[in-house]
Amino acid sequence: MATVTHPYNPAELLDTPEARAEYLSLIMADGDPAEISQALGVVARAHGMTAVAKTAA
């Protein structure tokens, strides 16, 4: 029998500002620049790219 997999999107789990802050804190504690870069992208998707773009402008 073949193994069935499902896509995993961590941004779906970061549905509150507190969850996003905790996630970033945990990632930054390790200090790996590649992980921090990836985490920032995940948090941006969780927050909503449109909202991020409006805030940045």
MMTF fields as JSON, N, C-alpha, C and O atoms, coordinates in Angstrom:
{
  "mmtfVersion": "1.0.0",
  "mmtfProducer": "UNKNOWN",
  "numBonds": 227,
  "numAtoms": 228,
  "numGroups": 57,
  "numChains": 1,
  "numModels": 1,
  "chainsPerModel": [1],
  "groupsPerChain": [57],
  "chainIdList": ["A"],
  "bondAtomList": [4, 2, 8, 6, 12, 10, 16, 14, 20, 18, 24, 22, 28, 26, 32, 30, 36, 34, 40, 38, 44, 42, 48, 46, 52, 50, 56, 54, 60, 58, 64, 62, 68, 66, 72, 70, 76, 74, 80, 78, 84, 82, 88, 86, 92, 90, 96, 94, 100, 98, 104, 102, 108, 106, 112, 110, 116, 114, 120, 118, 124, 122, 128, 126, 132, 130, 136, 134, 140, 138, 144, 142, 148, 146, 152, 150, 156, 154, 160, 158, 164, 162, 168, 166, 172, 170, 176, 174, 180, 178, 184, 182, 188, 186, 192, 190, 196, 194, 200, 198, 204, 202, 208, 206, 212, 210, 216, 214, 220, 218, 224, 222],
  "bondOrderList": [1, 1, 1, 1, 1, 1, 1, 1, 1, 1, 1, 1, 1, 1, 1, 1, 1, 1, 1, 1, 1, 1, 1, 1, 1, 1, 1, 1, 1, 1, 1, 1, 1, 1, 1, 1, 1, 1, 1, 1, 1, 1, 1, 1, 1, 1, 1, 1, 1, 1, 1, 1, 1, 1, 1, 1],
  "groupList": [{"groupName": "MET", "atomNameList": ["N", "CA", "C", "O"], "elementList": ["N", "C", "C", "O"], "formalChargeList": [0, 0, 0, 0], "bondAtomList": [1, 0, 2, 1, 3, 2], "bondOrderList": [1, 1, 2], "singleLetterCode": "M", "chemCompType": "L-PEPTIDE LINKING"}, {"groupName": "ALA", "atomNameList": ["N", "CA", "C", "O"], "elementList": ["N", "C", "C", "O"], "formalChargeList": [0, 0, 0, 0], "bondAtomList": [1, 0, 2, 1, 3, 2], "bondOrderList": [1, 1, 2], "singleLetterCode": "A", "chemCompType": "L-PEPTIDE LINKING"}, {"groupName": "THR", "atomNameList": ["N", "CA", "C", "O"], "elementList": ["N", "C", "C", "O"], "formalChargeList": [0, 0, 0, 0], "bondAtomList": [1, 0, 2, 1, 3, 2], "bondOrderList": [1, 1, 2], "singleLetterCode": "T", "chemCompType": "L-PEPTIDE LINKING"}, {"groupName": "VAL", "atomNameList": ["N", "CA", "C", "O"], "elementList": ["N", "C", "C", "O"], "formalChargeList": [0, 0, 0, 0], "bondAtomList": [1, 0, 2, 1, 3, 2], "bondOrderList": [1, 1, 2], "singleLetterCode": "V", "chemCompType": "L-PEPTIDE LINKING"}, {"groupName": "HIS", "atomNameList": ["N", "CA", "C", "O"], "elementList": ["N", "C", "C", "O"], "formalChargeList": [0, 0, 0, 0], "bondAtomList": [1, 0, 2, 1, 3, 2], "bondOrderList": [1, 1, 2], "singleLetterCode": "H", "chemCompType": "L-PEPTIDE LINKING"}, {"groupName": "PRO", "atomNameList": ["N", "CA", "C", "O"], "elementList": ["N", "C", "C", "O"], "formalChargeList": [0, 0, 0, 0], "bondAtomList": [1, 0, 2, 1, 3, 2], "bondOrderList": [1, 1, 2], "singleLetterCode": "P", "chemCompType": "L-PEPTIDE LINKING"}, {"groupName": "TYR", "atomNameList": ["N", "CA", "C", "O"], "elementList": ["N", "C", "C", "O"], "formalChargeList": [0, 0, 0, 0], "bondAtomList": [1, 0, 2, 1, 3, 2], "bondOrderList": [1, 1, 2], "singleLetterCode": "Y", "chemCompType": "L-PEPTIDE LINKING"}, {"groupName": "ASN", "atomNameList": ["N", "CA", "C", "O"], "elementList": ["N", "C", "C", "O"], "formalChargeList": [0, 0, 0, 0], "bondAtomList": [1, 0, 2, 1, 3, 2], "bondOrderList": [1, 1, 2], "singleLetterCode": "N", "chemCompType": "L-PEPTIDE LINKING"}, {"groupName": "GLU", "atomNameList": ["N", "CA", "C", "O"], "elementList": ["N", "C", "C", "O"], "formalChargeList": [0, 0, 0, 0], "bondAtomList": [1, 0, 2, 1, 3, 2], "bondOrderList": [1, 1, 2], "singleLetterCode": "E", "chemCompType": "L-PEPTIDE LINKING"}, {"groupName": "LEU", "atomNameList": ["N", "CA", "C", "O"], "elementList": ["N", "C", "C", "O"], "formalChargeList": [0, 0, 0, 0], "bondAtomList": [1, 0, 2, 1, 3, 2], "bondOrderList": [1, 1, 2], "singleLetterCode": "L", "chemCompType": "L-PEPTIDE LINKING"}, {"groupName": "ASP", "atomNameList": ["N", "CA", "C", "O"], "elementList": ["N", "C", "C", "O"], "formalChargeList": [0, 0, 0, 0], "bondAtomList": [1, 0, 2, 1, 3, 2], "bondOrderList": [1, 1, 2], "singleLetterCode": "D", "chemCompType": "L-PEPTIDE LINKING"}, {"groupName": "ARG", "atomNameList": ["N", "CA", "C", "O"], "elementList": ["N", "C", "C", "O"], "formalChargeList": [0, 0, 0, 0], "bondAtomList": [1, 0, 2, 1, 3, 2], "bondOrderList": [1, 1, 2], "singleLetterCode": "R", "chemCompType": "L-PEPTIDE LINKING"}, {"groupName": "SER", "atomNameList": ["N", "CA", "C", "O"], "elementList": ["N", "C", "C", "O"], "formalChargeList": [0, 0, 0, 0], "bondAtomList": [1, 0, 2, 1, 3, 2], "bondOrderList": [1, 1, 2], "singleLetterCode": "S", "chemCompType": "L-PEPTIDE LINKING"}, {"groupName": "ILE", "atomNameList": ["N", "CA", "C", "O"], "elementList": ["N", "C", "C", "O"], "formalChargeList": [0, 0, 0, 0], "bondAtomList": [1, 0, 2, 1, 3, 2], "bondOrderList": [1, 1, 2], "singleLetterCode": "I", "chemCompType": "L-PEPTIDE LINKING"}, {"groupName": "GLY", "atomNameList": ["N", "CA", "C", "O"], "elementList": ["N", "C", "C", "O"], "formalChargeList": [0, 0, 0, 0], "bondAtomList": [1, 0, 2, 1, 3, 2], "bondOrderList": [1, 1, 2], "singleLetterCode": "G", "chemCompType": "PEPTIDE LINKING"}, {"groupName": "GLN", "atomNameList": ["N", "CA", "C", "O"], "elementList": ["N", "C", "C", "O"], "formalChargeList": [0, 0, 0, 0], "bondAtomList": [1, 0, 2, 1, 3, 2], "bondOrderList": [1, 1, 2], "singleLetterCode": "Q", "chemCompType": "L-PEPTIDE LINKING"}, {"groupName": "LYS", "atomNameList": ["N", "CA", "C", "O"], "elementList": ["N", "C", "C", "O"], "formalChargeList": [0, 0, 0, 0], "bondAtomList": [1, 0, 2, 1, 3, 2], "bondOrderList": [1, 1, 2], "singleLetterCode": "K", "chemCompType": "L-PEPTIDE LINKING"}],
  "groupTypeList": [0, 1, 2, 3, 2, 4, 5, 6, 7, 5, 1, 8, 9, 9, 10, 2, 5, 8, 1, 11, 1, 8, 6, 9, 12, 9, 13, 0, 1, 10, 14, 10, 5, 1, 8, 13, 12, 15, 1, 9, 14, 3, 3, 1, 11, 1, 4, 14, 0, 2, 1, 3, 1, 16, 2, 1, 1],
  "groupIdList": [1, 2, 3, 4, 5, 6, 7, 8, 9, 10, 11, 12, 13, 14, 15, 16, 17, 18, 19, 20, 21, 22, 23, 24, 25, 26, 27, 28, 29, 30, 31, 32, 33, 34, 35, 36, 37, 38, 39, 40, 41, 42, 43, 44, 45, 46, 47, 48, 49, 50, 51, 52, 53, 54, 55, 56, 57],
  "secStructList": [7, 7, 7, 7, 7, 7, 7, 7, 7, 4, 4, 4, 4, 7, 7, 1, 2, 2, 2, 2, 2, 2, 2, 2, 2, 2, 2, 2, 2, 2, 7, 7, 2, 2, 2, 2, 2, 2, 2, 2, 2, 2, 2, 2, 2, 2, 2, 7, 2, 2, 2, 2, 2, 2, 2, 2, 7],
  "xCoordList": [0.847, 0.0, 0.898, 1.875, 0.565, 1.339, 1.06, -0.051, 2.071, 1.921, 1.258, 1.658, 0.25, -0.448, 0.099, 0.149, 0.502, 0.994, 0.1, -0.607, 0.147, -0.648, 0.287, 1.243, 0.022, 0.878, 0.804, -0.253, 1.932, 2.005, 2.34, 3.337, 1.521, 1.747, 1.777, 0.721, 2.958, 3.032, 2.338, 1.96, 2.162, 1.493, 0.052, -0.487, -0.566, -1.947, -2.063, -3.126, -0.998, -1.023, -0.734, -0.984, -0.217, 0.148, -0.976, -0.834, -2.081, -3.287, -3.475, -4.466, -2.559, -2.647, -1.297, -0.265, -1.305, -0.026, 0.896, 2.117, 0.305, 1.1, 1.788, 2.949, 1.071, 1.64, 2.78, 3.808, 2.599, 3.649, 4.883, 6.01, 4.675, 5.791, 6.55, 7.781, 5.831, 6.475, 7.282, 8.397, 6.724, 7.419, 8.73, 9.776, 8.669, 9.882, 10.902, 12.104, 10.432, 11.341, 12.093, 13.3, 11.381, 12.014, 13.033, 14.116, 12.697, 13.604, 14.837, 15.956, 14.636, 15.758, 16.689, 17.868, 16.185, 17.025, 18.132, 19.23, 17.852, 18.849, 19.9, 21.078, 19.472, 20.39, 20.816, 21.701, 20.229, 20.592, 19.936, 18.709, 20.735, 20.165, 19.199, 18.204, 19.472, 18.582, 17.221, 16.184, 17.229, 15.968, 15.192, 13.965, 15.916, 15.257, 14.609, 13.477, 15.307, 14.757, 13.49, 12.489, 13.544, 12.374, 11.225, 10.074, 11.523, 10.488, 9.811, 8.601, 10.591, 9.99, 8.999, 7.953, 9.327, 8.394, 7.134, 6.035, 7.285, 6.125, 5.229, 4.007, 5.834, 5.05, 4.369, 3.23, 5.041, 4.429, 3.208, 2.176, 3.325, 2.163, 1.053, -0.126, 1.42, 0.413, -0.329, -1.542, 0.407, -0.206, -1.026, -2.031, -0.602, -1.267, -0.339, 0.042, 0.018, 0.983, 0.464, 1.253, -0.831, -1.39, -1.194, -0.816, -1.453, -1.27, 0.201, 0.515, 1.088, 2.514, 2.92, 3.658, 2.452, 2.795, 2.249, 2.935, 1.034, 0.467, 1.254, 1.473, 1.673, 2.443, 3.816, 4.321, 4.423, 5.762, 5.784, 6.816, 4.685, 4.648, 4.579, 4.542],
  "yCoordList": [-1.173, 0.0, 1.245, 1.314, 2.199, 3.426, 4.353, 4.399, 5.073, 6.056, 7.303, 7.811, 7.791, 9.004, 10.163, 10.093, 11.218, 12.407, 13.594, 13.611, 14.567, 15.783, 16.977, 16.939, 18.038, 19.219, 19.818, 19.818, 20.324, 20.952, 22.42, 22.761, 23.276, 24.709, 25.252, 25.418, 25.532, 26.011, 27.348, 27.673, 28.125, 29.423, 29.264, 30.16, 28.146, 27.914, 27.809, 28.086, 27.416, 27.251, 28.551, 28.642, 29.538, 30.805, 31.819, 32.799, 31.564, 32.358, 33.531, 34.252, 33.739, 34.887, 35.601, 34.995, 36.883, 37.591, 36.942, 36.932, 36.412, 35.762, 34.504, 34.244, 33.733, 32.512, 32.854, 32.178, 33.906, 34.323, 34.812, 34.502, 35.576, 36.078, 34.935, 34.939, 33.969, 32.825, 32.018, 31.587, 31.816, 31.08, 31.775, 31.132, 33.091, 33.828, 33.799, 33.697, 33.887, 33.838, 32.515, 32.487, 31.429, 30.111, 29.968, 29.419, 30.453, 30.349, 31.23, 30.815, 32.438, 33.352, 32.903, 33.256, 32.143, 31.646, 30.749, 30.714, 30.031, 29.161, 29.974, 29.617, 31.065, 31.975, 31.594, 32.245, 30.573, 30.165, 31.12, 31.166, 31.886, 32.869, 32.267, 32.902, 31.067, 30.439, 30.133, 30.333, 29.649, 29.357, 30.637, 30.667, 31.692, 32.974, 33.515, 33.998, 33.441, 33.9, 33.126, 33.715, 31.819, 30.992, 31.322, 31.403, 31.512, 31.809, 33.146, 33.285, 34.126, 35.42, 35.275, 35.922, 34.431, 34.168, 33.474, 33.796, 32.532, 31.819, 32.792, 32.763, 33.648, 34.619, 35.624, 36.02, 36.035, 36.961, 36.322, 36.973, 35.045, 34.359, 34.199, 34.326, 33.924, 33.753, 35.063, 35.072, 36.156, 37.467, 37.916, 38.611, 37.525, 37.926, 38.819, 39.897, 38.377, 39.126, 40.513, 41.453, 40.661, 41.971, 42.942, 44.096, 42.465, 43.308, 43.674, 44.81, 42.744, 43.02, 44.077, 45.005, 43.948, 44.9, 46.291, 47.288, 46.369, 47.68, 48.344, 49.556, 47.55, 48.081, 48.543, 49.551, 47.823, 48.143, 49.373, 50.037, 49.694, 50.816, 52.152, 53.184],
  "zCoordList": [0.0, 0.0, 0.0, 0.746, -0.822, -0.937, 0.242, 0.771, 0.63, 1.697, 1.138, 0.09, 1.835, 1.421, 2.246, 3.474, 1.57, 2.262, 1.942, 0.934, 2.807, 2.631, 2.753, 3.528, 1.995, 2.086, 3.495, 4.127, 3.969, 5.279, 5.101, 4.466, 5.651, 5.577, 7.004, 7.615, 7.548, 8.931, 9.136, 10.262, 8.086, 8.216, 8.695, 9.345, 8.383, 8.808, 10.325, 10.881, 10.995, 12.448, 13.195, 14.397, 12.506, 13.136, 12.945, 12.213, 13.612, 13.365, 14.322, 14.211, 15.253, 16.158, 16.196, 15.91, 16.546, 16.672, 17.717, 17.56, 18.761, 19.803, 19.274, 19.591, 18.473, 17.896, 16.943, 16.933, 16.142, 15.22, 15.979, 15.594, 17.054, 17.852, 18.522, 18.546, 19.059, 19.709, 18.699, 18.99, 17.528, 16.467, 16.108, 16.024, 15.897, 15.553, 16.693, 16.448, 17.92, 19.064, 19.108, 19.346, 18.882, 18.897, 17.769, 17.976, 16.597, 15.458, 15.667, 15.364, 16.18, 16.358, 17.483, 17.483, 18.425, 19.51, 18.967, 19.522, 17.896, 17.28, 16.527, 16.518, 15.898, 15.231, 13.828, 13.272, 13.233, 11.874, 10.874, 10.788, 10.115, 9.179, 8.161, 7.811, 7.686, 6.703, 7.328, 6.696, 8.568, 9.251, 9.558, 9.46, 9.928, 10.211, 8.945, 8.987, 7.827, 6.558, 6.193, 5.784, 6.341, 6.038, 6.99, 6.561, 8.268, 9.259, 8.973, 9.153, 8.528, 8.191, 7.038, 7.03, 6.075, 4.978, 5.458, 5.006, 6.364, 6.916, 7.675, 7.526, 8.482, 9.259, 8.331, 8.582, 7.282, 6.32, 5.666, 5.503, 5.291, 4.712, 5.743, 5.412, 6.98, 8.037, 8.29, 8.504, 8.264, 8.508, 7.306, 7.455, 6.142, 4.902, 4.105, 4.561, 2.936, 2.128, 1.766, 1.67, 1.566, 1.242, 2.405, 2.206, 3.614, 4.797, 4.975, 5.331, 4.734, 4.844, 3.815, 4.144, 2.597, 1.538, 1.854, 1.627, 2.369, 2.724, 3.847, 3.831, 4.815, 5.935, 5.487, 5.98, 4.562, 4.1, 3.21, 3.114, 2.563, 1.614, 2.293, 1.624]
}
